[in-house]
Amino acid sequence: MNKFLFLCLVFVSTFSSAQLSKHPMDKYKGMTEIGPAYVDIHFMGQIWARYTELNPGSTVNTTPKEGVFDVGLRRWRLSSKAFFKDERASIFTQFGQNNFSYKSTKYTGSFFHDAQFEYKIIKKRFQPKIDYITLGGGLFGWSGPSRFSSPSVGNLLAMDAPLYQQATNGISDQFLRKIGVYAKGEVSKLEYRFALTTPMTVTGVETTLNQNYSVYNPTATSLQPQGYVKFQVFEKESIGSAYAKSTYLGKKKILAFGLGFVQQNDAFWQKETNGDTSKTAMMQIGADVFFDSKMDSSRYGVTAYIAYHNYNFGKNYIRNVGVMNPATGTNDATIMNGSGNSFPTLGTGNSLFYQLALNVKRLKKMSPREIKTFLIHDHLGIAQEPIRYQFYTTGQLADYEGLGKSMYVFNIGVNYLPLGTQNMKFTLDYQNRPVYQGDVLSNNVITRKGMYTLQYQLSF
């Protein structure tokens, strides 16, 4: 019996060494060799505990409420990427769930966020990491019109991404992912991505024709061309993933200027006064600037982002968004926001967004002994003091055609990074939003409400 167990252990050990050995090349360090490919697997989870001041008239299970405390899983992800040994082909998949709360349907919810295939057509000689052209397809996030139209959710600076940049999220796409084909690459300091996608069937929004405002056209069949081009002044960001980072925690010096678009013919429709139906092409245009400072011996650093968007969704279009909305209904139809924590996030018109953070390595000055030790390590080139805190603020100012007064929402918060990385993060955030009363013909801000959130994130 002992000999049998010994032989089994030898067999398992030999099989594991042959099938799961680590590739010696640095580019595949930490990855697992399986057959013809090297596989990388990651996990990420975010849990929110919050108190929300609800919009007037909100109800929770038919009970009127002014405020509510709830806990929910904001995101849950399992992702994997396989690089084939020819160094040209790769596959990326991401599986998980968003916004699982007490309102969610039990025993359901997880789905594939990404399922994409890539193949490198042209590679630059002597620098194989720089790719001129890579073609891909499937379900993916390589889209426009701006940097955070496809955010890296495990690397967010603030509590959440600027969701207004994902304009069709959940309506004609699957949580910003779209089905189609794309081309990406970089030439010198210029990076590009262009895609042609098939919009999914319109769901979850009003589609009935009316004269006051445009709505999504459920009969539209046109494809969506889109793209985003970025010029990088200093260090370059990786083009390996569609999802952009919000901060580099002082490890890189990045200054990137971006410009993008998304377009679809006849995406919206409305009824004219004579009874005819008119259709409007959707056009999203975005321009943004991202900056992240590299920190050596300095105690402080800065991460900053500013974006301008012009959206055309037809006459007076407004979309209210409430993340993981804690309310189940409303008994006040005059509140334009709707129930819970919703507010007019998207609309036809112009918007500005900013994101600014002070990155701090330590809250207090070092003692003379700590300074001496740090200077020795710095001289030897082994000083690696990480960022522990990020004090941030974000804001969106929008002038939408369907609103009587400009919309302004802002967040302030702090991230605590015990490991000096995004692998473990605690975030305390306060959001302040406007509440509108009326309809698209006549409305105004009547009050403002807040939301207080504590987040815990783990990833590896």
C-alpha positions in Angstrom: 0.0 0.0 0.0 2.8 2.4 0.9 4.6 1.6 -2.4 1.3 2.3 -4.3 0.9 5.7 -2.6 4.6 6.5 -3.3 4.2 5.7 -7.0 1.0 7.8 -7.1 2.9 10.8 -5.6 5.7 10.4 -8.1 3.2 10.2 -11.0 1.3 13.4 -9.8 4.6 15.2 -9.3 5.9 14.3 -12.7 2.6 15.2 -14.4 2.4 18.5 -12.6 6.0 19.4 -13.5 5.4 18.6 -17.2 2.0 20.2 -17.5 2.1 23.1 -15.0 5.8 24.2 -15.0 6.6 27.9 -15.1 8.0 29.3 -18.3 11.6 30.5 -17.8 11.1 33.7 -19.9 10.5 36.8 -17.8 7.5 37.8 -19.8 5.7 34.7 -18.6 6.9 34.8 -15.1 4.2 33.7 -12.7 2.1 32.1 -15.4 1.3 28.5 -15.8 2.2 26.3 -18.8 -0.8 24.3 -20.0 -0.3 22.5 -23.3 0.5 25.1 -26.1 -0.2 28.1 -24.0 0.8 30.0 -20.8 -2.2 30.9 -18.7 -2.7 33.7 -16.2 -5.7 33.6 -13.8 -7.0 36.5 -11.6 -9.7 37.1 -9.0 -11.3 40.3 -7.8 -14.1 41.1 -5.4 -15.7 44.3 -4.0 -18.2 44.5 -1.2 -20.1 47.7 -0.3 -21.7 48.7 3.0 -23.5 52.0 2.7 -26.1 54.4 4.0 -28.2 56.1 1.2 -30.3 59.2 1.6 -33.1 58.2 -0.8 -34.8 60.4 -3.4 -38.2 61.8 -2.1 -41.0 59.3 -2.5 -38.8 56.2 -2.5 -40.1 53.0 -1.1 -38.4 49.7 0.0 -40.8 46.8 -0.4 -43.7 49.3 -0.6 -42.6 50.9 2.7 -41.8 54.7 2.4 -38.2 55.4 3.4 -36.1 58.5 3.7 -32.9 56.5 4.0 -31.7 52.9 4.1 -28.6 50.9 5.0 -27.6 48.0 2.8 -24.7 45.7 2.0 -24.0 44.3 -1.5 -21.5 42.7 -3.8 -20.6 45.5 -6.2 -18.4 43.2 -8.4 -17.1 39.7 -8.4 -14.7 38.5 -11.1 -12.7 35.5 -12.2 -10.6 36.2 -15.3 -8.0 34.2 -17.3 -5.8 35.0 -20.3 -3.9 32.4 -22.4 -0.9 33.4 -24.5 -0.1 30.8 -27.1 3.6 29.8 -27.6 3.7 31.4 -31.1 3.4 34.7 -29.3 0.7 35.9 -31.7 -2.5 34.3 -30.5 -4.3 34.9 -27.2 -7.7 34.3 -25.5 -9.2 36.3 -22.7 -12.3 35.5 -20.6 -13.9 37.2 -17.6 -16.7 35.7 -15.6 -18.5 37.2 -12.7 -21.4 39.3 -11.3 -22.3 42.9 -10.7 -24.6 44.5 -8.2 -25.8 41.5 -6.1 -28.0 42.9 -3.3 -31.1 42.0 -1.3 -33.1 42.9 -4.5 -31.3 40.4 -6.7 -32.9 37.3 -8.1 -31.7 34.3 -6.0 -29.5 31.6 -7.6 -28.8 33.6 -10.7 -26.7 36.5 -11.9 -23.1 35.4 -12.9 -22.3 35.6 -16.6 -19.4 36.1 -19.1 -18.2 39.7 -19.2 -15.5 39.0 -21.8 -14.8 36.2 -24.3 -12.3 37.5 -26.9 -9.7 36.1 -29.3 -6.7 38.0 -30.6 -4.0 37.5 -33.3 -1.0 39.8 -33.9 -0.6 40.5 -37.6 2.4 42.8 -37.6 5.1 43.0 -35.0 7.9 45.6 -34.8 11.3 44.1 -35.1 13.7 44.1 -32.2 10.9 45.2 -29.9 8.4 42.4 -29.9 6.4 44.0 -27.0 5.4 46.8 -29.4 2.6 45.7 -31.8 1.6 47.6 -34.9 -1.6 45.7 -35.6 -3.5 43.1 -33.5 -6.9 41.9 -34.7 -9.5 40.4 -32.4 -13.2 39.6 -32.0 -15.8 38.2 -29.7 -17.3 39.8 -26.6 -14.9 42.6 -25.6 -14.4 46.1 -24.1 -12.2 47.6 -26.9 -14.5 50.6 -27.4 -14.7 54.4 -27.3 -15.3 57.2 -26.8 -12.9 57.7 -23.8 -10.4 56.2 -21.4 -13.0 55.0 -18.8 -15.5 53.7 -21.3 -13.6 50.5 -20.4 -12.2 51.0 -16.9 -10.0 48.5 -15.0 -12.5 47.9 -12.1 -9.8 46.3 -9.9 -7.7 49.5 -10.3 -10.2 52.3 -9.7 -9.0 55.5 -8.0 -12.4 56.6 -6.7 -15.3 54.4 -5.3 -16.6 53.8 -8.8 -15.8 54.5 -12.5 -17.4 57.5 -14.3 -20.4 55.4 -15.5 -21.6 58.1 -17.9 -18.7 57.2 -20.1 -20.3 53.8 -20.6 -23.3 55.4 -22.3 -25.1 52.3 -23.6 -24.3 50.1 -20.5 -26.9 47.4 -20.1 -29.1 48.7 -22.9 -27.5 47.6 -26.2 -24.4 46.0 -24.7 -23.5 43.7 -21.8 -22.1 45.8 -19.0 -20.2 47.9 -21.6 -18.9 44.8 -23.5 -20.0 44.5 -27.2 -19.9 41.8 -29.8 -17.9 42.4 -32.9 -14.3 42.7 -34.3 -11.6 45.2 -33.4 -8.1 46.3 -34.4 -5.6 47.7 -31.9 -1.9 48.7 -31.9 0.7 51.4 -31.3 3.1 53.3 -33.4 5.8 55.1 -31.4 3.9 57.1 -28.7 0.5 56.8 -30.4 -1.9 54.0 -29.4 -5.1 53.2 -31.1 -8.2 50.9 -31.0 -11.0 50.7 -33.5 -14.0 48.4 -33.4 -17.1 47.5 -35.4 -19.8 46.0 -33.2 -23.3 44.7 -33.5 -25.6 46.3 -30.9 -27.5 43.9 -28.7 -31.3 43.9 -28.5 -32.4 47.0 -26.6 -33.7 46.1 -23.1 -34.3 47.8 -19.8 -35.4 51.2 -21.1 -38.4 53.0 -22.4 -38.9 52.5 -26.2 -42.4 53.8 -26.7 -42.6 56.8 -29.1 -43.6 60.2 -27.7 -43.3 63.9 -28.7 -41.4 65.2 -25.7 -38.1 63.3 -25.9 -36.3 60.6 -27.9 -36.0 57.0 -26.7 -34.0 54.0 -27.9 -35.2 52.6 -31.3 -35.7 48.9 -30.8 -35.9 48.3 -34.5 -32.4 49.8 -35.3 -30.1 47.4 -37.1 -27.1 49.5 -37.9 -23.6 48.5 -36.8 -21.6 50.7 -34.3 -18.2 52.0 -35.5 -16.1 53.3 -32.7 -12.6 54.1 -31.7 -10.2 55.7 -29.3 -6.7 57.2 -30.0 -4.2 58.1 -27.3 -0.9 60.0 -27.4 1.5 59.3 -24.6 4.1 61.9 -23.7 6.3 60.1 -21.1 6.1 56.4 -20.2 3.8 54.1 -22.1 0.9 52.2 -20.8 0.3 48.5 -21.6 -2.0 47.8 -24.6 -2.4 44.2 -23.5 -5.8 44.9 -21.8 -8.8 46.9 -23.0 -9.3 48.2 -19.5 -7.6 51.4 -18.4 -6.1 51.9 -15.0 -7.1 54.9 -12.9 -3.8 55.1 -11.0 -0.3 53.7 -11.1 0.4 54.4 -7.4 3.4 56.4 -8.2 5.2 53.7 -10.1 5.0 55.4 -13.5 5.0 58.9 -15.0 2.1 59.0 -17.4 0.7 61.9 -19.5 -1.8 60.7 -22.0 -4.1 62.7 -24.4 -7.1 60.8 -25.8 -9.8 61.3 -28.4 -12.6 58.9 -29.3 -16.1 58.3 -30.7 -19.0 55.9 -30.9 -21.7 56.2 -33.7 -24.8 54.3 -34.7 -27.4 55.3 -37.4 -31.1 55.5 -36.4 -30.3 54.4 -32.8 -33.0 56.7 -31.4 -36.5 57.7 -32.5 -39.3 60.1 -31.6 -42.8 61.1 -32.7 -43.2 64.5 -34.4 -46.2 66.8 -33.9 -47.6 65.7 -37.2 -47.6 62.1 -36.1 -44.6 61.1 -38.2 -41.7 59.1 -36.7 -38.2 60.6 -37.0 -35.0 58.8 -36.2 -31.7 60.1 -34.8 -28.1 58.8 -35.2 -26.3 58.3 -31.9 -23.0 60.1 -31.7 -20.7 60.1 -28.7 -17.5 62.2 -28.8 -15.0 62.3 -26.0 -11.6 64.0 -25.3 -9.6 63.4 -22.1 -6.2 63.9 -20.4 -4.7 61.5 -17.8 -1.7 62.3 -15.6 0.0 60.2 -13.0 3.3 61.2 -11.3 6.1 58.9 -10.6 7.3 59.0 -7.0 10.8 58.2 -5.9 11.8 59.7 -2.5 9.0 62.2 -2.4 6.3 61.7 0.2 3.5 62.9 -2.1 2.3 62.3 -5.6 -0.7 63.3 -7.8 -3.1 61.5 -10.1 -5.4 63.6 -12.2 -7.9 63.1 -15.0 -10.2 65.5 -16.9 -12.7 64.6 -19.7 -15.1 66.4 -22.0 -18.0 64.7 -23.8 -20.6 65.7 -26.3 -23.5 63.2 -26.6 -26.3 63.2 -29.1 -29.1 60.7 -28.3 -31.9 62.8 -29.9 -34.3 65.3 -28.5 -34.2 65.9 -24.7 -32.9 62.4 -23.9 -32.1 61.8 -20.2 -31.0 58.6 -18.5 -31.2 58.2 -14.7 -28.6 55.8 -13.2 -28.6 54.5 -9.6 -25.8 52.1 -8.8 -27.0 49.0 -7.0 -30.2 51.0 -6.3 -31.4 50.2 -2.8 -35.0 51.3 -3.4 -37.7 49.1 -5.0 -40.1 51.8 -6.0 -41.5 55.3 -5.6 -44.8 56.9 -4.7 -44.0 60.3 -6.1 -44.1 60.4 -9.9 -43.1 64.1 -9.9 -39.5 63.2 -9.0 -37.6 63.1 -12.3 -34.7 61.1 -10.9 -36.9 58.1 -10.0 -36.4 56.2 -6.8 -33.4 55.4 -4.6 -30.0 56.9 -5.5 -30.7 57.6 -9.2 -29.9 60.9 -10.8 -29.6 62.2 -14.5 -26.3 60.7 -15.3 -26.6 60.7 -19.1 -28.2 62.9 -21.7 -28.0 64.8 -25.0 -25.6 67.6 -24.4 -22.2 68.4 -23.0 -20.4 67.2 -19.8 -17.1 67.7 -18.0 -15.6 65.2 -15.6 -12.6 65.6 -13.2 -10.8 63.2 -11.0 -8.0 64.3 -8.7 -6.0 62.4 -6.0 -3.2 63.2 -3.6 -1.2 60.0 -3.2 0.5 59.8 0.2 3.2 57.3 1.3 2.8 58.1 5.0 0.7 60.5 7.0 3.5 61.7 9.3 7.1 62.6 8.7 9.7 60.0 9.3 11.8 60.0 12.4 15.6 60.7 12.1 16.3 56.9 12.3 13.7 56.2 9.6 15.1 58.9 7.4 18.6 57.5 7.8 17.5 54.0 6.9 15.5 55.3 3.9 18.4 57.3 2.5 20.7 54.2 2.8 18.1 52.1 0.9 17.6 54.9 -1.6 21.3 55.1 -2.3 21.5 51.3 -2.7 18.5 51.5 -5.1 16.3 49.2 -2.9 14.0 51.9 -1.4 10.4 50.8 -2.2 8.2 52.7 0.1 4.7 52.2 -1.3 1.7 54.6 -1.4 -0.6 53.8 1.5 -3.3 56.5 1.2 -5.1 58.2 -1.7 -7.3 61.3 -0.9 -9.5 61.9 -3.9 -12.3 64.0 -5.3 -14.3 63.5 -8.5 -17.1 65.5 -10.1 -19.3 65.6 -13.2 -20.8 68.8 -14.5 -23.3 68.4 -17.3 -25.5 70.7 -19.4 -28.1 68.4 -20.8 -30.9 69.5 -23.2 -33.6 67.8 -21.1 -32.7 69.5 -17.8 -33.7 73.0 -16.8 -30.6 73.4 -14.7 -27.0 72.0 -15.0 -26.4 68.7 -13.3 -23.5 68.5 -10.8 -22.6 65.4 -8.8 -19.4 65.0 -6.8 -17.6 62.5 -4.6 -14.9 62.8 -2.0 -13.1 59.9 -0.3 -10.0 58.1 0.8 -8.3 54.8 -0.2 -6.3 52.9 2.4 -3.9 50.4 0.8 -2.4 48.1 3.5 -0.1 46.4 1.1 0.8 49.4 -1.0 -1.1 47.9 -3.9 -4.7 47.5 -5.2 -4.7 43.9 -4.1 -6.2 45.0 -0.8 -8.0 48.2 -0.5 -10.4 49.9 1.9 -12.4 52.9 0.6 -14.5 55.4 2.4 -16.6 57.6 0.1 -19.3 60.3 0.2 -21.4 61.1 -2.9 -23.6 64.2 -3.2 -26.2 64.3 -6.0 -29.0 66.6 -7.2 -32.7 65.7 -7.2 -34.9 67.1 -10.0 -38.7 67.6 -9.9 -40.8 67.8 -13.0 -40.4 66.3 -16.5 -38.2 67.0 -19.6 -40.4 70.0 -20.4 -40.1 71.7 -17.1 -37.8 70.7 -14.2 -35.5 72.0 -11.6 -33.3 70.9 -8.7 -35.4 70.8 -5.5 -32.8 69.3 -3.1 -29.6 67.3 -2.9 -29.0 63.9 -1.3 -25.9 62.0 -0.1 -24.6 58.4 -0.1 -22.0 57.1 2.4 -20.1 54.0 1.3 -17.4 51.8 2.8 -15.8 49.4 0.3 -13.5 46.4 0.8 -11.6 45.1 -2.2 -9.5 42.0 -2.6 -7.7 40.9 -5.8 -4.9 38.6 -6.9 
